[in-house]
Amino acid sequence: MPWIGLVIIYLAVLALVSVIVTVADKVSAKRGGWRVPEATLMLLGLFGGALPMYVTMKTIRHKTKHKKFMIGLPLEIALHAAIVCACVYLKFN
């Protein structure tokens, strides 16, 4: 399998994990249970789950009042976009 296939699988799995963890944190918050640390959520975003996590947070209205997430996740998305653009640029030049 070419490396691009592995990257796609990695991002798909990370997107799924990010969504599941975000929803689980929302459910725990409503029930007063154990919470996922904010650093863990931000790291999941940094490792590639920022876009699905951001969309999930906006959809289920979870942590939308936390600037750390509503500014941090879009910045991580921009970082990911810049990395993709750099890789495409380097590949074709």
C-alpha positions in Angstrom: 0.0 0.0 0.0 1.4 3.4 -0.9 2.2 5.8 1.9 -0.8 8.1 0.9 -3.1 5.1 1.7 -1.6 4.8 5.1 -2.0 8.5 5.8 -5.7 8.3 4.8 -6.3 5.4 7.1 -4.4 7.1 9.9 -6.5 10.3 9.5 -9.8 8.3 9.2 -9.1 6.4 12.4 -8.0 9.6 14.2 -11.1 11.4 13.0 -13.3 8.6 14.4 -11.4 8.5 17.7 -11.6 12.3 18.0 -15.4 12.3 17.4 -16.0 9.4 19.9 -13.9 11.0 22.6 -15.6 14.4 22.1 -19.1 12.9 22.3 -18.0 10.8 25.3 -16.8 13.9 27.1 -20.1 15.7 26.4 -22.0 12.7 27.8 -19.8 12.6 30.9 -20.2 16.3 31.4 -24.0 16.0 31.4 -23.8 13.1 33.9 -21.2 14.6 36.1 -18.8 11.8 35.5 -15.1 11.6 34.6 -14.0 14.1 32.0 -11.4 13.9 29.2 -8.6 16.3 30.0 -8.5 19.4 27.7 -4.9 18.7 26.9 -5.9 15.3 25.5 -8.6 16.8 23.3 -6.1 19.4 22.0 -3.5 16.7 21.3 -6.0 14.7 19.4 -6.7 17.8 17.3 -3.0 18.5 16.8 -2.3 14.9 15.6 -4.9 15.3 12.9 -8.4 15.2 14.4 -8.9 19.0 14.6 -11.4 19.3 11.8 -13.8 16.4 12.8 -13.5 17.5 16.4 -14.3 21.1 15.7 -17.3 20.1 13.6 -18.5 17.7 16.3 -18.1 20.3 19.0 -20.1 22.9 17.0 -22.8 20.3 16.2 -23.3 19.0 19.7 -22.5 22.4 21.3 -19.7 21.1 23.5 -17.0 23.5 24.7 -18.1 26.2 22.3 -17.6 28.9 25.0 -14.0 27.8 25.5 -11.7 30.1 23.5 -9.0 27.4 23.8 -11.1 25.2 21.5 -12.9 27.7 19.3 -9.6 29.4 18.4 -7.1 26.6 19.0 -8.8 24.0 16.8 -9.2 26.3 13.8 -5.5 27.2 14.2 -4.6 23.5 14.2 -6.8 23.1 11.0 -4.9 26.0 9.4 -1.6 24.3 10.4 -2.7 21.0 8.8 -3.8 22.8 5.6 -0.4 24.5 5.5 1.4 21.2 5.9 -0.8 19.6 3.1 -0.1 22.6 0.8 3.7 22.4 1.5 3.7 18.7 0.7 1.8 19.2 -2.5 4.1 22.1 -3.5 7.2 20.0 -2.8 5.8 17.0 -4.7 5.2 19.1 -7.9 8.2 21.3 -7.8 
